[in-house]
Amino acid sequence: MTLYHLNLFNDADVWDEEGRDFVNLAAAEKEAVRNARDIIAEHIRHGLPVDLNDRLEIADRDGTVLKVVRFGECVFFKR
């Protein structure tokens, strides 16, 4: 298992200081996509705007960004 941080960048940036263990980067990306879709759905349910340029960055324990998951990709592309 490897520790990854899923940092959220939207109107209220949230740094994942603790991180979570995932089997690999693909598993962390799957979770990031799920989180992004949950956030999008919550905004829609409450009548709030959705910025498809918002993103989750997957970083390793040293803070190196390994993958960027943009909200727009989670709506328009199958993952």
mmCIF file of the N, C-alpha and C atoms, coordinates in Angstrom:
data_MODEL
# 
_entry.id   MODEL 
# 
loop_
_atom_site.group_PDB 
_atom_site.id 
_atom_site.type_symbol 
_atom_site.label_atom_id 
_atom_site.label_alt_id 
_atom_site.label_comp_id 
_atom_site.label_asym_id 
_atom_site.label_entity_id 
_atom_site.label_seq_id 
_atom_site.pdbx_PDB_ins_code 
_atom_site.Cartn_x 
_atom_site.Cartn_y 
_atom_site.Cartn_z 
_atom_site.occupancy 
_atom_site.B_iso_or_equiv 
_atom_site.pdbx_formal_charge 
_atom_site.auth_seq_id 
_atom_site.auth_comp_id 
_atom_site.auth_asym_id 
_atom_site.auth_atom_id 
_atom_site.pdbx_PDB_model_num 
ATOM 1   N N  . MET A 1 1  ? 0.848   -1.181 0.000   1.00 0.00 ? 1  MET A N  1 
ATOM 2   C CA . MET A 1 1  ? 0.000   0.000  0.000   1.00 0.00 ? 1  MET A CA 1 
ATOM 3   C C  . MET A 1 1  ? 0.898   1.251  0.000   1.00 0.00 ? 1  MET A C  1 
ATOM 4   N N  . THR A 1 2  ? 0.391   2.255  -0.686  1.00 0.00 ? 2  THR A N  1 
ATOM 5   C CA . THR A 1 2  ? 1.134   3.508  -0.808  1.00 0.00 ? 2  THR A CA 1 
ATOM 6   C C  . THR A 1 2  ? 0.250   4.655  -0.344  1.00 0.00 ? 2  THR A C  1 
ATOM 7   N N  . LEU A 1 3  ? 0.843   5.607  0.342   1.00 0.00 ? 3  LEU A N  1 
ATOM 8   C CA . LEU A 1 3  ? 0.108   6.765  0.837   1.00 0.00 ? 3  LEU A CA 1 
ATOM 9   C C  . LEU A 1 3  ? -0.026  7.811  -0.265  1.00 0.00 ? 3  LEU A C  1 
ATOM 10  N N  . TYR A 1 4  ? -1.269  8.250  -0.496  1.00 0.00 ? 4  TYR A N  1 
ATOM 11  C CA . TYR A 1 4  ? -1.555  9.305  -1.464  1.00 0.00 ? 4  TYR A CA 1 
ATOM 12  C C  . TYR A 1 4  ? -2.402  10.371 -0.780  1.00 0.00 ? 4  TYR A C  1 
ATOM 13  N N  . HIS A 1 5  ? -2.222  11.615 -1.210  1.00 0.00 ? 5  HIS A N  1 
ATOM 14  C CA . HIS A 1 5  ? -3.021  12.733 -0.724  1.00 0.00 ? 5  HIS A CA 1 
ATOM 15  C C  . HIS A 1 5  ? -3.920  13.198 -1.857  1.00 0.00 ? 5  HIS A C  1 
ATOM 16  N N  . LEU A 1 6  ? -5.218  13.357 -1.574  1.00 0.00 ? 6  LEU A N  1 
ATOM 17  C CA . LEU A 1 6  ? -6.181  13.845 -2.555  1.00 0.00 ? 6  LEU A CA 1 
ATOM 18  C C  . LEU A 1 6  ? -6.526  15.275 -2.178  1.00 0.00 ? 6  LEU A C  1 
ATOM 19  N N  . ASN A 1 7  ? -5.827  16.229 -2.772  1.00 0.00 ? 7  ASN A N  1 
ATOM 20  C CA . ASN A 1 7  ? -5.997  17.647 -2.454  1.00 0.00 ? 7  ASN A CA 1 
ATOM 21  C C  . ASN A 1 7  ? -7.042  18.256 -3.381  1.00 0.00 ? 7  ASN A C  1 
ATOM 22  N N  . LEU A 1 8  ? -8.011  18.928 -2.795  1.00 0.00 ? 8  LEU A N  1 
ATOM 23  C CA . LEU A 1 8  ? -9.125  19.516 -3.532  1.00 0.00 ? 8  LEU A CA 1 
ATOM 24  C C  . LEU A 1 8  ? -8.854  20.987 -3.806  1.00 0.00 ? 8  LEU A C  1 
ATOM 25  N N  . PHE A 1 9  ? -9.021  21.381 -5.061  1.00 0.00 ? 9  PHE A N  1 
ATOM 26  C CA . PHE A 1 9  ? -8.865  22.784 -5.443  1.00 0.00 ? 9  PHE A CA 1 
ATOM 27  C C  . PHE A 1 9  ? -10.151 23.243 -6.110  1.00 0.00 ? 9  PHE A C  1 
ATOM 28  N N  . ASN A 1 10 ? -10.938 23.966 -5.322  1.00 0.00 ? 10 ASN A N  1 
ATOM 29  C CA . ASN A 1 10 ? -12.181 24.578 -5.809  1.00 0.00 ? 10 ASN A CA 1 
ATOM 30  C C  . ASN A 1 10 ? -12.327 25.909 -5.095  1.00 0.00 ? 10 ASN A C  1 
ATOM 31  N N  . ASP A 1 11 ? -13.551 26.362 -4.864  1.00 0.00 ? 11 ASP A N  1 
ATOM 32  C CA . ASP A 1 11 ? -13.733 27.649 -4.196  1.00 0.00 ? 11 ASP A CA 1 
ATOM 33  C C  . ASP A 1 11 ? -13.228 27.638 -2.755  1.00 0.00 ? 11 ASP A C  1 
ATOM 34  N N  . ALA A 1 12 ? -13.052 26.466 -2.182  1.00 0.00 ? 12 ALA A N  1 
ATOM 35  C CA . ALA A 1 12 ? -12.490 26.333 -0.835  1.00 0.00 ? 12 ALA A CA 1 
ATOM 36  C C  . ALA A 1 12 ? -11.432 25.233 -0.888  1.00 0.00 ? 12 ALA A C  1 
ATOM 37  N N  . ASP A 1 13 ? -10.178 25.605 -1.179  1.00 0.00 ? 13 ASP A N  1 
ATOM 38  C CA . ASP A 1 13 ? -9.121  24.605 -1.312  1.00 0.00 ? 13 ASP A CA 1 
ATOM 39  C C  . ASP A 1 13 ? -8.963  23.809 -0.024  1.00 0.00 ? 13 ASP A C  1 
ATOM 40  N N  . VAL A 1 14 ? -8.835  22.487 -0.163  1.00 0.00 ? 14 VAL A N  1 
ATOM 41  C CA . VAL A 1 14 ? -8.707  21.604 0.998   1.00 0.00 ? 14 VAL A CA 1 
ATOM 42  C C  . VAL A 1 14 ? -7.507  20.694 0.773   1.00 0.00 ? 14 VAL A C  1 
ATOM 43  N N  . TRP A 1 15 ? -6.529  20.807 1.652   1.00 0.00 ? 15 TRP A N  1 
ATOM 44  C CA . TRP A 1 15 ? -5.339  19.966 1.589   1.00 0.00 ? 15 TRP A CA 1 
ATOM 45  C C  . TRP A 1 15 ? -5.576  18.708 2.416   1.00 0.00 ? 15 TRP A C  1 
ATOM 46  N N  . ASP A 1 16 ? -5.360  17.573 1.826   1.00 0.00 ? 16 ASP A N  1 
ATOM 47  C CA . ASP A 1 16 ? -5.491  16.280 2.501   1.00 0.00 ? 16 ASP A CA 1 
ATOM 48  C C  . ASP A 1 16 ? -4.193  16.021 3.263   1.00 0.00 ? 16 ASP A C  1 
ATOM 49  N N  . GLU A 1 17 ? -4.152  16.464 4.501   1.00 0.00 ? 17 GLU A N  1 
ATOM 50  C CA . GLU A 1 17 ? -2.915  16.390 5.271   1.00 0.00 ? 17 GLU A CA 1 
ATOM 51  C C  . GLU A 1 17 ? -2.587  14.982 5.738   1.00 0.00 ? 17 GLU A C  1 
ATOM 52  N N  . GLU A 1 18 ? -3.603  14.171 5.985   1.00 0.00 ? 18 GLU A N  1 
ATOM 53  C CA . GLU A 1 18 ? -3.351  12.814 6.468   1.00 0.00 ? 18 GLU A CA 1 
ATOM 54  C C  . GLU A 1 18 ? -3.066  11.837 5.339   1.00 0.00 ? 18 GLU A C  1 
ATOM 55  N N  . GLY A 1 19 ? -3.771  11.970 4.233   1.00 0.00 ? 19 GLY A N  1 
ATOM 56  C CA . GLY A 1 19 ? -3.616  11.033 3.134   1.00 0.00 ? 19 GLY A CA 1 
ATOM 57  C C  . GLY A 1 19 ? -4.294  9.703  3.441   1.00 0.00 ? 19 GLY A C  1 
ATOM 58  N N  . ARG A 1 20 ? -4.295  8.840  2.424   1.00 0.00 ? 20 ARG A N  1 
ATOM 59  C CA . ARG A 1 20 ? -4.876  7.501  2.560   1.00 0.00 ? 20 ARG A CA 1 
ATOM 60  C C  . ARG A 1 20 ? -4.022  6.512  1.797   1.00 0.00 ? 20 ARG A C  1 
ATOM 61  N N  . ASP A 1 21 ? -4.040  5.285  2.259   1.00 0.00 ? 21 ASP A N  1 
ATOM 62  C CA . ASP A 1 21 ? -3.308  4.226  1.573   1.00 0.00 ? 21 ASP A CA 1 
ATOM 63  C C  . ASP A 1 21 ? -4.167  3.642  0.459   1.00 0.00 ? 21 ASP A C  1 
ATOM 64  N N  . PHE A 1 22 ? -3.564  3.483  -0.709  1.00 0.00 ? 22 PHE A N  1 
ATOM 65  C CA . PHE A 1 22 ? -4.195  2.841  -1.849  1.00 0.00 ? 22 PHE A CA 1 
ATOM 66  C C  . PHE A 1 22 ? -3.222  1.813  -2.413  1.00 0.00 ? 22 PHE A C  1 
ATOM 67  N N  . VAL A 1 23 ? -3.772  0.836  -3.085  1.00 0.00 ? 23 VAL A N  1 
ATOM 68  C CA . VAL A 1 23 ? -2.950  -0.215 -3.677  1.00 0.00 ? 23 VAL A CA 1 
ATOM 69  C C  . VAL A 1 23 ? -1.996  0.365  -4.715  1.00 0.00 ? 23 VAL A C  1 
ATOM 70  N N  . ASN A 1 24 ? -2.491  1.333  -5.506  1.00 0.00 ? 24 ASN A N  1 
ATOM 71  C CA . ASN A 1 24 ? -1.673  1.949  -6.546  1.00 0.00 ? 24 ASN A CA 1 
ATOM 72  C C  . ASN A 1 24 ? -2.297  3.283  -6.944  1.00 0.00 ? 24 ASN A C  1 
ATOM 73  N N  . LEU A 1 25 ? -1.658  3.971  -7.880  1.00 0.00 ? 25 LEU A N  1 
ATOM 74  C CA . LEU A 1 25 ? -2.143  5.274  -8.334  1.00 0.00 ? 25 LEU A CA 1 
ATOM 75  C C  . LEU A 1 25 ? -3.508  5.154  -8.993  1.00 0.00 ? 25 LEU A C  1 
ATOM 76  N N  . ALA A 1 26 ? -3.748  4.082  -9.714  1.00 0.00 ? 26 ALA A N  1 
ATOM 77  C CA . ALA A 1 26 ? -5.047  3.886  -10.378 1.00 0.00 ? 26 ALA A CA 1 
ATOM 78  C C  . ALA A 1 26 ? -6.177  3.818  -9.354  1.00 0.00 ? 26 ALA A C  1 
ATOM 79  N N  . ALA A 1 27 ? -5.943  3.176  -8.227  1.00 0.00 ? 27 ALA A N  1 
ATOM 80  C CA . ALA A 1 27 ? -6.962  3.096  -7.173  1.00 0.00 ? 27 ALA A CA 1 
ATOM 81  C C  . ALA A 1 27 ? -7.193  4.473  -6.551  1.00 0.00 ? 27 ALA A C  1 
ATOM 82  N N  . ALA A 1 28 ? -6.134  5.241  -6.366  1.00 0.00 ? 28 ALA A N  1 
ATOM 83  C CA . ALA A 1 28 ? -6.273  6.597  -5.841  1.00 0.00 ? 28 ALA A CA 1 
ATOM 84  C C  . ALA A 1 28 ? -7.035  7.469  -6.827  1.00 0.00 ? 28 ALA A C  1 
ATOM 85  N N  . GLU A 1 29 ? -6.766  7.296  -8.123  1.00 0.00 ? 29 GLU A N  1 
ATOM 86  C CA . GLU A 1 29 ? -7.481  8.055  -9.139  1.00 0.00 ? 29 GLU A CA 1 
ATOM 87  C C  . GLU A 1 29 ? -8.966  7.703  -9.155  1.00 0.00 ? 29 GLU A C  1 
ATOM 88  N N  . LYS A 1 30 ? -9.276  6.446  -9.010  1.00 0.00 ? 30 LYS A N  1 
ATOM 89  C CA . LYS A 1 30 ? -10.681 6.014  -8.971  1.00 0.00 ? 30 LYS A CA 1 
ATOM 90  C C  . LYS A 1 30 ? -11.408 6.695  -7.808  1.00 0.00 ? 30 LYS A C  1 
ATOM 91  N N  . GLU A 1 31 ? -10.761 6.770  -6.671  1.00 0.00 ? 31 GLU A N  1 
ATOM 92  C CA . GLU A 1 31 ? -11.356 7.437  -5.509  1.00 0.00 ? 31 GLU A CA 1 
ATOM 93  C C  . GLU A 1 31 ? -11.490 8.936  -5.747  1.00 0.00 ? 31 GLU A C  1 
ATOM 94  N N  . ALA A 1 32 ? -10.506 9.551  -6.388  1.00 0.00 ? 32 ALA A N  1 
ATOM 95  C CA . ALA A 1 32 ? -10.570 10.977 -6.695  1.00 0.00 ? 32 ALA A CA 1 
ATOM 96  C C  . ALA A 1 32 ? -11.742 11.274 -7.628  1.00 0.00 ? 32 ALA A C  1 
ATOM 97  N N  . VAL A 1 33 ? -11.947 10.439 -8.630  1.00 0.00 ? 33 VAL A N  1 
ATOM 98  C CA . VAL A 1 33 ? -13.081 10.613 -9.551  1.00 0.00 ? 33 VAL A CA 1 
ATOM 99  C C  . VAL A 1 33 ? -14.396 10.485 -8.790  1.00 0.00 ? 33 VAL A C  1 
ATOM 100 N N  . ARG A 1 34 ? -14.484 9.484  -7.910  1.00 0.00 ? 34 ARG A N  1 
ATOM 101 C CA . ARG A 1 34 ? -15.702 9.309  -7.112  1.00 0.00 ? 34 ARG A CA 1 
ATOM 102 C C  . ARG A 1 34 ? -15.955 10.530 -6.243  1.00 0.00 ? 34 ARG A C  1 
ATOM 103 N N  . ASN A 1 35 ? -14.907 11.050 -5.615  1.00 0.00 ? 35 ASN A N  1 
ATOM 104 C CA . ASN A 1 35 ? -15.048 12.246 -4.775  1.00 0.00 ? 35 ASN A CA 1 
ATOM 105 C C  . ASN A 1 35 ? -15.495 13.448 -5.597  1.00 0.00 ? 35 ASN A C  1 
ATOM 106 N N  . ALA A 1 36 ? -14.888 13.634 -6.760  1.00 0.00 ? 36 ALA A N  1 
ATOM 107 C CA . ALA A 1 36 ? -15.261 14.759 -7.622  1.00 0.00 ? 36 ALA A CA 1 
ATOM 108 C C  . ALA A 1 36 ? -16.728 14.661 -8.025  1.00 0.00 ? 36 ALA A C  1 
ATOM 109 N N  . ARG A 1 37 ? -17.165 13.475 -8.411  1.00 0.00 ? 37 ARG A N  1 
ATOM 110 C CA . ARG A 1 37 ? -18.565 13.292 -8.808  1.00 0.00 ? 37 ARG A CA 1 
ATOM 111 C C  . ARG A 1 37 ? -19.509 13.534 -7.636  1.00 0.00 ? 37 ARG A C  1 
ATOM 112 N N  . ASP A 1 38 ? -19.112 13.139 -6.434  1.00 0.00 ? 38 ASP A N  1 
ATOM 113 C CA . ASP A 1 38 ? -19.938 13.411 -5.249  1.00 0.00 ? 38 ASP A CA 1 
ATOM 114 C C  . ASP A 1 38 ? -20.063 14.918 -5.007  1.00 0.00 ? 38 ASP A C  1 
ATOM 115 N N  . ILE A 1 39 ? -18.968 15.640 -5.152  1.00 0.00 ? 39 ILE A N  1 
ATOM 116 C CA . ILE A 1 39 ? -18.986 17.092 -4.947  1.00 0.00 ? 39 ILE A CA 1 
ATOM 117 C C  . ILE A 1 39 ? -19.865 17.761 -6.005  1.00 0.00 ? 39 ILE A C  1 
ATOM 118 N N  . ILE A 1 40 ? -19.714 17.337 -7.258  1.00 0.00 ? 40 ILE A N  1 
ATOM 119 C CA . ILE A 1 40 ? -20.541 17.882 -8.341  1.00 0.00 ? 40 ILE A CA 1 
ATOM 120 C C  . ILE A 1 40 ? -22.013 17.639 -8.049  1.00 0.00 ? 40 ILE A C  1 
ATOM 121 N N  . ALA A 1 41 ? -22.356 16.416 -7.666  1.00 0.00 ? 41 ALA A N  1 
ATOM 122 C CA . ALA A 1 41 ? -23.752 16.061 -7.380  1.00 0.00 ? 41 ALA A CA 1 
ATOM 123 C C  . ALA A 1 41 ? -24.302 16.887 -6.217  1.00 0.00 ? 41 ALA A C  1 
ATOM 124 N N  . GLU A 1 42 ? -23.502 17.085 -5.201  1.00 0.00 ? 42 GLU A N  1 
ATOM 125 C CA . GLU A 1 42 ? -23.933 17.882 -4.041  1.00 0.00 ? 42 GLU A CA 1 
ATOM 126 C C  . GLU A 1 42 ? -24.222 19.326 -4.461  1.00 0.00 ? 42 GLU A C  1 
ATOM 127 N N  . HIS A 1 43 ? -23.373 19.889 -5.290  1.00 0.00 ? 43 HIS A N  1 
ATOM 128 C CA . HIS A 1 43 ? -23.611 21.244 -5.790  1.00 0.00 ? 43 HIS A CA 1 
ATOM 129 C C  . HIS A 1 43 ? -24.920 21.304 -6.581  1.00 0.00 ? 43 HIS A C  1 
ATOM 130 N N  . ILE A 1 44 ? -25.130 20.341 -7.438  1.00 0.00 ? 44 ILE A N  1 
ATOM 131 C CA . ILE A 1 44 ? -26.349 20.321 -8.250  1.00 0.00 ? 44 ILE A CA 1 
ATOM 132 C C  . ILE A 1 44 ? -27.583 20.190 -7.364  1.00 0.00 ? 44 ILE A C  1 
ATOM 133 N N  . ARG A 1 45 ? -27.524 19.295 -6.374  1.00 0.00 ? 45 ARG A N  1 
ATOM 134 C CA . ARG A 1 45 ? -28.668 19.105 -5.459  1.00 0.00 ? 45 ARG A CA 1 
ATOM 135 C C  . ARG A 1 45 ? -29.036 20.401 -4.727  1.00 0.00 ? 45 ARG A C  1 
ATOM 136 N N  . HIS A 1 46 ? -28.038 21.223 -4.443  1.00 0.00 ? 46 HIS A N  1 
ATOM 137 C CA . HIS A 1 46 ? -28.282 22.456 -3.683  1.00 0.00 ? 46 HIS A CA 1 
ATOM 138 C C  . HIS A 1 46 ? -28.408 23.681 -4.579  1.00 0.00 ? 46 HIS A C  1 
ATOM 139 N N  . GLY A 1 47 ? -28.441 23.465 -5.879  1.00 0.00 ? 47 GLY A N  1 
ATOM 140 C CA . GLY A 1 47 ? -28.602 24.582 -6.808  1.00 0.00 ? 47 GLY A CA 1 
ATOM 141 C C  . GLY A 1 47 ? -27.402 25.493 -6.894  1.00 0.00 ? 47 GLY A C  1 
ATOM 142 N N  . LEU A 1 48 ? -26.237 24.973 -6.590  1.00 0.00 ? 48 LEU A N  1 
ATOM 143 C CA . LEU A 1 48 ? -25.011 25.766 -6.627  1.00 0.00 ? 48 LEU A CA 1 
ATOM 144 C C  . LEU A 1 48 ? -24.312 25.571 -7.975  1.00 0.00 ? 48 LEU A C  1 
ATOM 145 N N  . PRO A 1 49 ? -23.550 26.555 -8.407  1.00 0.00 ? 49 PRO A N  1 
ATOM 146 C CA . PRO A 1 49 ? -22.832 26.395 -9.680  1.00 0.00 ? 49 PRO A CA 1 
ATOM 147 C C  . PRO A 1 49 ? -21.725 25.348 -9.549  1.00 0.00 ? 49 PRO A C  1 
ATOM 148 N N  . VAL A 1 50 ? -21.410 24.724 -10.659 1.00 0.00 ? 50 VAL A N  1 
ATOM 149 C CA . VAL A 1 50 ? -20.330 23.746 -10.714 1.00 0.00 ? 50 VAL A CA 1 
ATOM 150 C C  . VAL A 1 50 ? -19.266 24.284 -11.666 1.00 0.00 ? 50 VAL A C  1 
ATOM 151 N N  . ASP A 1 51 ? -18.060 24.404 -11.177 1.00 0.00 ? 51 ASP A N  1 
ATOM 152 C CA . ASP A 1 51 ? -16.942 24.837 -12.020 1.00 0.00 ? 51 ASP A CA 1 
ATOM 153 C C  . ASP A 1 51 ? -16.211 23.588 -12.486 1.00 0.00 ? 51 ASP A C  1 
ATOM 154 N N  . LEU A 1 52 ? -16.337 23.270 -13.753 1.00 0.00 ? 52 LEU A N  1 
ATOM 155 C CA . LEU A 1 52 ? -15.738 22.059 -14.287 1.00 0.00 ? 52 LEU A CA 1 
ATOM 156 C C  . LEU A 1 52 ? -14.220 22.147 -14.383 1.00 0.00 ? 52 LEU A C  1 
ATOM 157 N N  . ASN A 1 53 ? -13.650 23.311 -14.046 1.00 0.00 ? 53 ASN A N  1 
ATOM 158 C CA . ASN A 1 53 ? -12.196 23.453 -13.980 1.00 0.00 ? 53 ASN A CA 1 
ATOM 159 C C  . ASN A 1 53 ? -11.651 23.146 -12.593 1.00 0.00 ? 53 ASN A C  1 
ATOM 160 N N  . ASP A 1 54 ? -12.547 22.959 -11.606 1.00 0.00 ? 54 ASP A N  1 
ATOM 161 C CA . ASP A 1 54 ? -12.088 22.544 -10.280 1.00 0.00 ? 54 ASP A CA 1 
ATOM 162 C C  . ASP A 1 54 ? -11.389 21.200 -10.432 1.00 0.00 ? 54 ASP A C  1 
ATOM 163 N N  . ARG A 1 55 ? -10.561 20.853 -9.448  1.00 0.00 ? 55 ARG A N  1 
ATOM 164 C CA . ARG A 1 55 ? -9.771  19.634 -9.603  1.00 0.00 ? 55 ARG A CA 1 
ATOM 165 C C  . ARG A 1 55 ? -9.395  19.013 -8.263  1.00 0.00 ? 55 ARG A C  1 
ATOM 166 N N  . LEU A 1 56 ? -9.046  17.759 -8.346  1.00 0.00 ? 56 LEU A N  1 
ATOM 167 C CA . LEU A 1 56 ? -8.396  17.046 -7.254  1.00 0.00 ? 56 LEU A CA 1 
ATOM 168 C C  . LEU A 1 56 ? -7.009  16.681 -7.752  1.00 0.00 ? 56 LEU A C  1 
ATOM 169 N N  . GLU A 1 57 ? -6.010  16.966 -6.937  1.00 0.00 ? 57 GLU A N  1 
ATOM 170 C CA . GLU A 1 57 ? -4.650  16.575 -7.277  1.00 0.00 ? 57 GLU A CA 1 
ATOM 171 C C  . GLU A 1 57 ? -4.249  15.404 -6.385  1.00 0.00 ? 57 GLU A C  1 
ATOM 172 N N  . ILE A 1 58 ? -3.707  14.384 -7.005  1.00 0.00 ? 58 ILE A N  1 
ATOM 173 C CA . ILE A 1 58 ? -3.219  13.226 -6.264  1.00 0.00 ? 58 ILE A CA 1 
ATOM 174 C C  . ILE A 1 58 ? -1.719  13.404 -6.101  1.00 0.00 ? 58 ILE A C  1 
ATOM 175 N N  . ALA A 1 59 ? -1.290  13.461 -4.853  1.00 0.00 ? 59 ALA A N  1 
ATOM 176 C CA . ALA A 1 59 ? 0.125   13.687 -4.563  1.00 0.00 ? 59 ALA A CA 1 
ATOM 177 C C  . ALA A 1 59 ? 0.673   12.542 -3.712  1.00 0.00 ? 59 ALA A C  1 
ATOM 178 N N  . ASP A 1 60 ? 1.977   12.316 -3.833  1.00 0.00 ? 60 ASP A N  1 
ATOM 179 C CA . ASP A 1 60 ? 2.608   11.304 -2.990  1.00 0.00 ? 60 ASP A CA 1 
ATOM 180 C C  . ASP A 1 60 ? 2.946   11.925 -1.631  1.00 0.00 ? 60 ASP A C  1 
ATOM 181 N N  . ARG A 1 61 ? 3.572   11.138 -0.791  1.00 0.00 ? 61 ARG A N  1 
ATOM 182 C CA . ARG A 1 61 ? 3.853   11.620 0.573   1.00 0.00 ? 61 ARG A CA 1 
ATOM 183 C C  . ARG A 1 61 ? 4.806   12.808 0.600   1.00 0.00 ? 61 ARG A C  1 
ATOM 184 N N  . ASP A 1 62 ? 5.574   12.998 -0.472  1.00 0.00 ? 62 ASP A N  1 
ATOM 185 C CA . ASP A 1 62 ? 6.491   14.139 -0.549  1.00 0.00 ? 62 ASP A CA 1 
ATOM 186 C C  . ASP A 1 62 ? 5.833   15.386 -1.130  1.00 0.00 ? 62 ASP A C  1 
ATOM 187 N N  . GLY A 1 63 ? 4.567   15.256 -1.552  1.00 0.00 ? 63 GLY A N  1 
ATOM 188 C CA . GLY A 1 63 ? 3.852   16.396 -2.119  1.00 0.00 ? 63 GLY A CA 1 
ATOM 189 C C  . GLY A 1 63 ? 3.969   16.519 -3.628  1.00 0.00 ? 63 GLY A C  1 
ATOM 190 N N  . THR A 1 64 ? 4.644   15.573 -4.261  1.00 0.00 ? 64 THR A N  1 
ATOM 191 C CA . THR A 1 64 ? 4.763   15.587 -5.716  1.00 0.00 ? 64 THR A CA 1 
ATOM 192 C C  . THR A 1 64 ? 3.425   15.209 -6.337  1.00 0.00 ? 64 THR A C  1 
ATOM 193 N N  . VAL A 1 65 ? 2.910   16.059 -7.219  1.00 0.00 ? 65 VAL A N  1 
ATOM 194 C CA . VAL A 1 65 ? 1.628   15.793 -7.868  1.00 0.00 ? 65 VAL A CA 1 
ATOM 195 C C  . VAL A 1 65 ? 1.839   14.724 -8.938  1.00 0.00 ? 65 VAL A C  1 
ATOM 196 N N  . LEU A 1 66 ? 1.089   13.628 -8.798  1.00 0.00 ? 66 LEU A N  1 
ATOM 197 C CA . LEU A 1 66 ? 1.218   12.500 -9.705  1.00 0.00 ? 66 LEU A CA 1 
ATOM 198 C C  . LEU A 1 66 ? 0.127   12.474 -10.766 1.00 0.00 ? 66 LEU A C  1 
ATOM 199 N N  . LYS A 1 67 ? -1.032  13.038 -10.427 1.00 0.00 ? 67 LYS A N  1 
ATOM 200 C CA . LYS A 1 67 ? -2.181  13.010 -11.341 1.00 0.00 ? 67 LYS A CA 1 
ATOM 201 C C  . LYS A 1 67 ? -3.116  14.135 -10.967 1.00 0.00 ? 67 LYS A C  1 
ATOM 202 N N  . VAL A 1 68 ? -3.712  14.753 -11.991 1.00 0.00 ? 68 VAL A N  1 
ATOM 203 C CA . VAL A 1 68 ? -4.716  15.787 -11.776 1.00 0.00 ? 68 VAL A CA 1 
ATOM 204 C C  . VAL A 1 68 ? -6.031  15.269 -12.341 1.00 0.00 ? 68 VAL A C  1 
ATOM 205 N N  . VAL A 1 69 ? -7.077  15.301 -11.523 1.00 0.00 ? 69 VAL A N  1 
ATOM 206 C CA . VAL A 1 69 ? -8.417  14.874 -11.940 1.00 0.00 ? 69 VAL A CA 1 
ATOM 207 C C  . VAL A 1 69 ? -9.296  16.119 -11.974 1.00 0.00 ? 69 VAL A C  1 
ATOM 208 N N  . ARG A 1 70 ? -9.598  16.592 -13.168 1.00 0.00 ? 70 ARG A N  1 
ATOM 209 C CA . ARG A 1 70 ? -10.450 17.772 -13.330 1.00 0.00 ? 70 ARG A CA 1 
ATOM 210 C C  . ARG A 1 70 ? -11.920 17.354 -13.315 1.00 0.00 ? 70 ARG A C  1 
ATOM 211 N N  . PHE A 1 71 ? -12.735 18.181 -12.697 1.00 0.00 ? 71 PHE A N  1 
ATOM 212 C CA . PHE A 1 71 ? -14.154 17.855 -12.578 1.00 0.00 ? 71 PHE A CA 1 
ATOM 213 C C  . PHE A 1 71 ? -14.799 17.625 -13.941 1.00 0.00 ? 71 PHE A C  1 
ATOM 214 N N  . GLY A 1 72 ? -14.437 18.439 -14.930 1.00 0.00 ? 72 GLY A N  1 
ATOM 215 C CA . GLY A 1 72 ? -15.009 18.300 -16.262 1.00 0.00 ? 72 GLY A CA 1 
ATOM 216 C C  . GLY A 1 72 ? -14.761 16.934 -16.863 1.00 0.00 ? 72 GLY A C  1 
ATOM 217 N N  . GLU A 1 73 ? -13.606 16.329 -16.575 1.00 0.00 ? 73 GLU A N  1 
ATOM 218 C CA . GLU A 1 73 ? -13.287 15.003 -17.075 1.00 0.00 ? 73 GLU A CA 1 
ATOM 219 C C  . GLU A 1 73 ? -14.169 13.941 -16.422 1.00 0.00 ? 73 GLU A C  1 
ATOM 220 N N  . CYS A 1 74 ? -14.612 14.212 -15.213 1.00 0.00 ? 74 CYS A N  1 
ATOM 221 C CA . CYS A 1 74 ? -15.436 13.241 -14.483 1.00 0.00 ? 74 CYS A CA 1 
ATOM 222 C C  . CYS A 1 74 ? -16.878 13.229 -14.985 1.00 0.00 ? 74 CYS A C  1 
ATOM 223 N N  . VAL A 1 75 ? -17.268 14.281 -15.659 1.00 0.00 ? 75 VAL A N  1 
ATOM 224 C CA . VAL A 1 75 ? -18.627 14.373 -16.192 1.00 0.00 ? 75 VAL A CA 1 
ATOM 225 C C  . VAL A 1 75 ? -18.685 13.855 -17.612 1.00 0.00 ? 75 VAL A C  1 
ATOM 226 N N  . PHE A 1 76 ? -17.690 14.190 -18.416 1.00 0.00 ? 76 PHE A N  1 
ATOM 227 C CA . PHE A 1 76 ? -17.744 13.919 -19.837 1.00 0.00 ? 76 PHE A CA 1 
ATOM 228 C C  . PHE A 1 76 ? -17.020 12.662 -20.283 1.00 0.00 ? 76 PHE A C  1 
ATOM 229 N N  . PHE A 1 77 ? -16.155 12.136 -19.443 1.00 0.00 ? 77 PHE A N  1 
ATOM 230 C CA . PHE A 1 77 ? -15.374 10.974 -19.842 1.00 0.00 ? 77 PHE A CA 1 
ATOM 231 C C  . PHE A 1 77 ? -15.617 9.812  -18.884 1.00 0.00 ? 77 PHE A C  1 
ATOM 232 N N  . LYS A 1 78 ? -15.670 8.636  -19.429 1.00 0.00 ? 78 LYS A N  1 
ATOM 233 C CA . LYS A 1 78 ? -15.861 7.439  -18.607 1.00 0.00 ? 78 LYS A CA 1 
ATOM 234 C C  . LYS A 1 78 ? -14.523 7.067  -17.971 1.00 0.00 ? 78 LYS A C  1 
ATOM 235 N N  . ARG A 1 79 ? -14.557 6.819  -16.675 1.00 0.00 ? 79 ARG A N  1 
ATOM 236 C CA . ARG A 1 79 ? -13.362 6.367  -15.948 1.00 0.00 ? 79 ARG A CA 1 
ATOM 237 C C  . ARG A 1 79 ? -13.747 5.205  -15.091 1.00 0.00 ? 79 ARG A C  1 
# 
